[in-house]
Amino acid sequence: MDESVHLYDRLKFLGIFSNNLDEFFRVRVATLNKMKTISAFNKFHAEAHPEKILKQIHDKVVEQQRIFDKTFTNIIGLLEKKHRIYFKNERQLNAAQKQFVKNYFEDQVRSRIVPLMIESMPHTPFLRDKHIYLACVLGNAAHTNLQSYALIDIPSKTLPRFVILPDSKNEVHVILLEDIIRFNLSNLFAPFGYNQFSSHIVKLTRDAELEIDNDFQSNVVAEIEKGLKIRKKGKATRFVYDKHIDARLLDFLIKRLNLSKKDNLIAGGRIHNFKDFMDFPKSVFTNYAERPKPFIHPMLTQPCRIMSVLDQRDVMLHLPYHSFDSVIDLLREAAIDPFVQSIKITCYRLAKDSKIINALLNAVRNGKEVTVVLELRARFDEEANLHWKTVLEEEGVKVLIGMPNMKVHAKLCVIKKKQFNRIKYYGFIATGNFNESTSKVYGDHLLFTSHTQILRDVNAVFMYIEKPLLKKNPLDNLKLLVATPKHMRPYFLNLIQQEIKKHKSSKQGELIIKLNSIVDEALIEKLYDAAKEGVPVHLIIRGICCALTALTTFKKPIQAISIVDQYLEHARVFVFGTGKQAKTFISSADWMVRNLDHRIEVACPILDPMIAEELQDILVIQLQENVKGRILDNEQMNTYVLPAAKAKKLRSQTETYNYLINKRYN
């Protein structure tokens, strides 16, 4: 809704919102629906009042749909006024465009669709999740009793959703794929005696939460494969339809799909599956300024041997400002180095054509022992990770597929090298996935290191993942890393308490906590204790914030902001204290129960003072954000941080890029 954002990005954000809402219904709403049916014996596993929460969700979604439609209408008007870009439907085409649409339909579309005459079918066809359907009423002007209903699956998986129409007036005309089909309905149905047509888009969202037996005696791969098949036929969690749809057709669909008013029936506009707007053609804009390209960290510019650099000092990548290519360079170097013996790495979400996988395959072909921890339960990446498991194992990679009752979410890699009878370790630890695609958009930190004790700790985490039933838990003896499930919460509770003690004695305590989400009650309560003593507490929380920021018992309110800008703020960074005595950590874990109790996560101290200072500088820049920052207050109003009187505007992502590209390393 922010008019200072380029219209292309505003359209893309509508797509992101739509996609996230789909996932919310596929997982969270689906879980609440299941909770409604849980027996009294199992009630302790459920929310106390799932029906009440579902009603609140429905009301909120209806409200947001109204705001969404209003925002989209506003953007459409600005596209026309400022850029001469017009969305055209099937009734707004000139002669040349009509011929183009006819030809496009014949050449590209006709062979990809099969109209389903649903009235004459004994069972309504299965509506697939993530698909949109054109629900049609077919009639004949001369024979009013000749009326039928049809469904057409819009083939937006194989064809572009947005098609550029020919025009000669220095304008851009865009038509949606479903409107091309609408224009050609007579072409499809006239041979069957129909000459009147109305059509509206409908969409069904299904339960996508996998039910996987966590008993590790069972075949986890088979469980996931079974779950993926079930997911495709999951129970409906939402039915969205054009509010102008024929009432009798709507009633027919609701009955045939076995839906009820409790199944989140949402009346919407003409267009659905707005997630496709994430791929809206950028080429139609003549004034869109591309984001700055990621640059190679100055210490890692090729040609160089990264392991030789790490023999001298640690290096940290700040993504997406720095290029992820350096990670691939290190793995490629390890793959061909004759003295490297083994590589171990965790993989949660991988790029579609993963260069990480390619480098690991090259390593095993060169005789290295390669171990990959592949989290098969990474939501919505299960199928892709099953594929990578097959690819890796066929080449001789040792694949570990996670642990009972918890996901492996830590981002770790360790490389073992033996030269002149001396063992040396190299590796990296990150706040985000080892994924070269998302690394261009997600703000994360990745530490390259050869620090012996850190990498011994990393090895211990791998040992625990490989042998979780050892009598002596390797995670209990980590010297520098802090790991979940048992150790992270008490460790950080203690560090917060130390800052409280420090503040009581010298007024020097301070906390900076950057997370995606903060939900954990114990840690929030401890932050409250700090605020009650007047400790400055600064939170940078992109997503869920369950912490109140101002209470009458606080000597100093908590400063909490969320930054939503070109890049997704994904990093987890913690700073306890100030100056050279501050303790700085990066982590893969948010402060949520699921991360702290039900996942393997790692927090890593930053021991290099230059890197710690660099991280703290970036956090200070973000805390000064007054362009794309929002205040997280008790009322959840999300109002923008406004510049103080006469203060200059500071957009932290731009400022961070400038800070890093101008930084000089000795």
BELGI-V380793 format. One record per backbone hydrogen bond with DSSP energy under -0.5 kcal/mol. CO is the residue of the C=O (numbers start at 1). NH is the residue of the N-H. E is the energy in kcal/mol with one decimal. If there is no record, write none. Layout:
CO & NH & E
CO & NH & E
This chain:
1 & 3 & -0.6
2 & 5 & -1.6
6 & 10 & -2.1
7 & 11 & -2.5
8 & 12 & -2.1
9 & 13 & -2.5
10 & 14 & -1.8
11 & 15 & -1.7
12 & 16 & -2.2
13 & 17 & -2.9
14 & 18 & -2.4
15 & 19 & -2.5
16 & 20 & -2.7
17 & 21 & -2.4
18 & 22 & -2.2
19 & 23 & -2.2
20 & 24 & -2.2
21 & 25 & -2.0
22 & 26 & -2.3
23 & 27 & -1.8
24 & 28 & -0.8
24 & 29 & -2.2
25 & 30 & -0.8
26 & 208 & -3.5
26 & 209 & -0.7
27 & 31 & -2.1
28 & 32 & -2.2
29 & 33 & -2.5
30 & 34 & -1.7
31 & 35 & -2.0
32 & 36 & -1.3
34 & 37 & -1.4
35 & 38 & -1.0
39 & 42 & -1.0
40 & 43 & -1.3
42 & 45 & -2.3
43 & 46 & -2.0
47 & 50 & -0.6
49 & 53 & -2.0
50 & 54 & -2.7
51 & 55 & -2.0
52 & 56 & -2.1
53 & 57 & -2.6
54 & 58 & -2.5
55 & 59 & -2.3
56 & 60 & -2.4
57 & 61 & -2.9
58 & 62 & -2.3
59 & 63 & -2.0
60 & 64 & -2.8
61 & 65 & -2.7
62 & 66 & -1.7
63 & 67 & -1.8
64 & 68 & -3.0
65 & 69 & -2.7
66 & 70 & -2.0
67 & 71 & -2.5
68 & 72 & -2.6
69 & 73 & -2.4
70 & 74 & -2.0
71 & 75 & -2.4
72 & 76 & -2.6
73 & 77 & -2.0
74 & 78 & -1.9
75 & 79 & -2.6
76 & 80 & -1.9
77 & 81 & -2.4
78 & 82 & -3.0
78 & 83 & -0.6
79 & 83 & -1.3
79 & 85 & -2.1
80 & 84 & -0.8
84 & 86 & -0.5
84 & 172 & -2.8
86 & 88 & -0.6
86 & 174 & -3.2
88 & 176 & -0.5
89 & 92 & -1.8
94 & 98 & -2.5
95 & 99 & -1.9
96 & 100 & -2.1
97 & 101 & -2.8
98 & 102 & -2.2
99 & 103 & -2.5
100 & 104 & -2.9
101 & 105 & -2.2
102 & 106 & -2.2
103 & 107 & -2.9
104 & 108 & -2.9
104 & 109 & -1.0
105 & 109 & -0.9
105 & 110 & -3.1
109 & 112 & -2.5
109 & 113 & -0.5
110 & 113 & -1.3
115 & 117 & -0.6
116 & 118 & -1.5
116 & 151 & -2.1
117 & 120 & -0.9
118 & 121 & -0.7
126 & 128 & -0.5
128 & 131 & -1.3
131 & 204 & -0.5
132 & 154 & -2.3
133 & 135 & -0.8
133 & 202 & -2.5
134 & 136 & -0.7
134 & 152 & -1.6
135 & 200 & -2.1
136 & 138 & -0.5
136 & 150 & -2.0
137 & 198 & -1.7
138 & 148 & -2.3
139 & 195 & -2.3
139 & 196 & -2.0
143 & 146 & -2.2
145 & 147 & -1.2
146 & 140 & -0.5
148 & 138 & -3.1
149 & 119 & -0.9
150 & 136 & -3.2
151 & 116 & -2.7
152 & 134 & -2.8
152 & 154 & -0.6
154 & 156 & -2.1
155 & 158 & -1.0
155 & 159 & -1.5
161 & 163 & -0.5
161 & 177 & -2.1
163 & 175 & -2.6
165 & 173 & -0.6
171 & 173 & -0.5
172 & 86 & -3.2
173 & 165 & -3.2
174 & 88 & -3.2
175 & 163 & -2.6
176 & 179 & -0.7
176 & 180 & -1.4
177 & 181 & -1.7
178 & 182 & -2.3
179 & 183 & -2.2
180 & 184 & -1.1
182 & 185 & -1.6
184 & 188 & -1.7
185 & 189 & -3.0
186 & 190 & -2.5
189 & 192 & -2.0
189 & 194 & -1.2
190 & 193 & -2.4
196 & 139 & -2.6
198 & 137 & -2.9
200 & 135 & -3.2
201 & 242 & -1.4
202 & 133 & -2.6
203 & 240 & -2.8
205 & 237 & -3.3
205 & 238 & -1.4
210 & 212 & -0.9
212 & 214 & -0.5
214 & 216 & -0.6
215 & 218 & -2.0
218 & 220 & -1.0
219 & 223 & -2.4
220 & 224 & -2.6
221 & 225 & -2.7
222 & 226 & -2.5
223 & 227 & -2.5
224 & 228 & -2.7
225 & 229 & -1.6
226 & 230 & -2.1
227 & 231 & -2.7
228 & 232 & -1.3
230 & 233 & -1.7
231 & 234 & -2.0
235 & 207 & -2.8
238 & 205 & -2.9
239 & 266 & -2.8
240 & 203 & -2.5
241 & 268 & -3.5
242 & 245 & -2.2
246 & 250 & -2.4
247 & 251 & -2.4
248 & 252 & -2.2
249 & 253 & -2.6
250 & 254 & -2.7
251 & 255 & -2.3
252 & 256 & -2.7
253 & 257 & -2.4
254 & 259 & -2.7
255 & 258 & -1.2
260 & 263 & -2.2
261 & 264 & -0.5
264 & 239 & -2.1
264 & 266 & -0.7
265 & 267 & -0.6
266 & 241 & -2.2
268 & 243 & -2.9
273 & 276 & -1.8
274 & 277 & -2.6
275 & 278 & -1.9
276 & 279 & -2.0
277 & 280 & -1.4
281 & 284 & -1.1
282 & 285 & -1.9
287 & 289 & -0.6
288 & 290 & -0.6
295 & 323 & -2.0
297 & 300 & -2.5
298 & 301 & -0.7
304 & 306 & -0.8
305 & 308 & -0.6
305 & 309 & -1.6
306 & 310 & -2.5
307 & 311 & -1.1
308 & 312 & -0.6
309 & 312 & -1.4
309 & 313 & -1.7
315 & 448 & -3.6
317 & 319 & -0.7
317 & 446 & -2.3
318 & 321 & -0.7
318 & 322 & -2.7
319 & 444 & -1.5
321 & 295 & -2.5
323 & 326 & -0.9
324 & 327 & -1.8
324 & 328 & -1.1
325 & 329 & -2.7
326 & 330 & -2.1
327 & 331 & -2.1
328 & 332 & -2.8
329 & 333 & -2.4
330 & 334 & -2.5
331 & 335 & -1.9
332 & 336 & -1.2
333 & 337 & -1.5
337 & 340 & -1.4
339 & 418 & -2.7
341 & 369 & -2.7
342 & 416 & -2.4
343 & 371 & -2.8
344 & 414 & -2.4
345 & 373 & -2.9
347 & 375 & -2.1
351 & 354 & -0.9
352 & 354 & -0.6
354 & 358 & -1.6
355 & 359 & -2.4
356 & 360 & -2.1
357 & 361 & -2.6
358 & 362 & -2.1
359 & 363 & -1.8
360 & 364 & -2.1
361 & 365 & -2.0
362 & 366 & -1.2
363 & 368 & -2.4
364 & 367 & -1.5
368 & 370 & -0.7
369 & 343 & -2.4
370 & 398 & -2.7
371 & 345 & -2.0
372 & 374 & -0.8
372 & 400 & -2.8
373 & 347 & -3.3
373 & 375 & -0.6
374 & 376 & -1.2
375 & 378 & -1.4
377 & 379 & -0.6
378 & 381 & -2.6
381 & 385 & -2.6
382 & 386 & -2.1
383 & 387 & -1.8
384 & 388 & -2.2
385 & 389 & -2.1
386 & 390 & -1.8
387 & 391 & -2.2
388 & 392 & -2.9
389 & 393 & -2.5
390 & 394 & -2.1
391 & 395 & -0.8
392 & 395 & -0.8
392 & 397 & -2.3
393 & 396 & -1.1
397 & 399 & -0.7
398 & 372 & -2.8
398 & 400 & -0.5
400 & 374 & -3.0
403 & 406 & -1.0
406 & 403 & -1.0
407 & 409 & -0.9
407 & 600 & -2.9
410 & 412 & -0.7
411 & 430 & -1.9
412 & 346 & -2.2
413 & 428 & -1.6
414 & 344 & -2.5
415 & 417 & -0.5
415 & 426 & -2.1
416 & 341 & -2.9
416 & 342 & -1.4
417 & 419 & -0.5
417 & 424 & -3.2
419 & 422 & -1.1
422 & 419 & -2.4
424 & 417 & -2.8
426 & 415 & -3.9
427 & 449 & -2.4
428 & 413 & -1.4
429 & 447 & -3.2
433 & 435 & -1.7
435 & 439 & -1.8
437 & 440 & -1.4
438 & 441 & -2.0
438 & 442 & -3.2
441 & 568 & -2.1
442 & 444 & -0.8
443 & 570 & -1.6
443 & 571 & -0.9
444 & 319 & -2.1
445 & 431 & -2.0
446 & 317 & -3.0
446 & 448 & -0.6
447 & 429 & -1.8
448 & 315 & -1.8
449 & 427 & -1.9
451 & 455 & -2.2
452 & 456 & -2.0
453 & 457 & -2.2
454 & 458 & -2.0
455 & 459 & -2.2
456 & 460 & -2.0
457 & 461 & -1.9
458 & 462 & -2.1
459 & 463 & -2.4
460 & 464 & -2.2
461 & 465 & -2.2
462 & 466 & -2.5
463 & 467 & -2.7
467 & 470 & -1.4
471 & 473 & -0.8
473 & 476 & -1.9
474 & 477 & -1.3
475 & 478 & -0.8
482 & 603 & -2.8
483 & 487 & -1.2
483 & 488 & -0.7
487 & 491 & -1.7
488 & 492 & -2.4
489 & 493 & -2.4
490 & 494 & -2.0
491 & 495 & -1.8
492 & 496 & -2.3
493 & 497 & -2.1
494 & 498 & -2.2
495 & 499 & -1.6
496 & 500 & -1.8
497 & 501 & -2.5
498 & 502 & -2.6
499 & 503 & -2.2
500 & 504 & -2.1
501 & 505 & -1.7
502 & 506 & -3.1
502 & 507 & -0.6
502 & 508 & -0.7
503 & 507 & -1.4
509 & 536 & -0.7
510 & 577 & -3.0
511 & 538 & -2.6
512 & 575 & -2.8
513 & 540 & -2.5
514 & 573 & -1.6
515 & 542 & -1.8
516 & 543 & -3.3
517 & 591 & -1.4
518 & 546 & -2.5
520 & 524 & -2.1
521 & 525 & -2.8
522 & 526 & -1.7
523 & 527 & -2.0
524 & 528 & -2.1
525 & 529 & -2.0
526 & 530 & -1.9
527 & 531 & -2.4
528 & 532 & -2.4
529 & 533 & -1.1
530 & 533 & -0.5
530 & 535 & -2.4
531 & 534 & -0.9
531 & 555 & -1.8
531 & 556 & -1.4
536 & 511 & -2.4
536 & 538 & -0.5
537 & 559 & -2.6
538 & 513 & -2.8
539 & 541 & -0.5
539 & 561 & -2.3
540 & 515 & -2.4
540 & 542 & -0.5
544 & 518 & -2.8
549 & 558 & -2.5
551 & 554 & -1.9
558 & 560 & -0.7
559 & 539 & -3.6
560 & 632 & -2.6
561 & 541 & -2.5
562 & 564 & -0.6
562 & 630 & -2.7
563 & 565 & -0.5
567 & 565 & -0.8
567 & 569 & -0.7
568 & 443 & -3.7
568 & 570 & -0.9
571 & 573 & -0.5
572 & 587 & -2.0
573 & 514 & -3.1
574 & 585 & -2.5
575 & 512 & -2.3
575 & 577 & -0.6
576 & 583 & -2.6
578 & 581 & -0.9
579 & 582 & -1.4
582 & 584 & -0.6
583 & 576 & -2.7
584 & 606 & -2.9
585 & 574 & -2.3
586 & 604 & -3.1
587 & 572 & -0.6
590 & 592 & -1.7
591 & 519 & -3.3
591 & 520 & -2.6
592 & 596 & -2.5
593 & 597 & -2.6
593 & 598 & -0.6
594 & 598 & -1.1
595 & 599 & -0.5
596 & 485 & -0.6
598 & 407 & -1.5
599 & 601 & -0.8
600 & 409 & -1.9
600 & 410 & -1.5
601 & 484 & -1.8
602 & 588 & -1.7
603 & 482 & -2.4
604 & 586 & -2.1
605 & 607 & -0.9
607 & 609 & -0.6
608 & 612 & -2.5
609 & 613 & -2.3
610 & 614 & -2.0
611 & 615 & -2.7
612 & 616 & -2.4
613 & 617 & -2.5
614 & 618 & -2.0
615 & 619 & -2.2
616 & 620 & -2.4
617 & 621 & -2.2
618 & 622 & -2.2
619 & 623 & -2.4
620 & 624 & -1.0
621 & 624 & -0.6
622 & 625 & -1.4
628 & 564 & -1.7
629 & 641 & -2.6
630 & 562 & -2.2
631 & 633 & -1.0
631 & 638 & -0.6
633 & 636 & -1.4
639 & 631 & -3.1
640 & 642 & -0.5
644 & 647 & -2.4
650 & 626 & -2.3
650 & 627 & -0.7
650 & 652 & -0.7
651 & 654 & -0.6
651 & 655 & -2.5
652 & 656 & -2.9
653 & 657 & -1.8
654 & 658 & -2.2
655 & 659 & -2.5
656 & 660 & -2.5
657 & 661 & -2.7
658 & 662 & -1.4
660 & 663 & -0.8
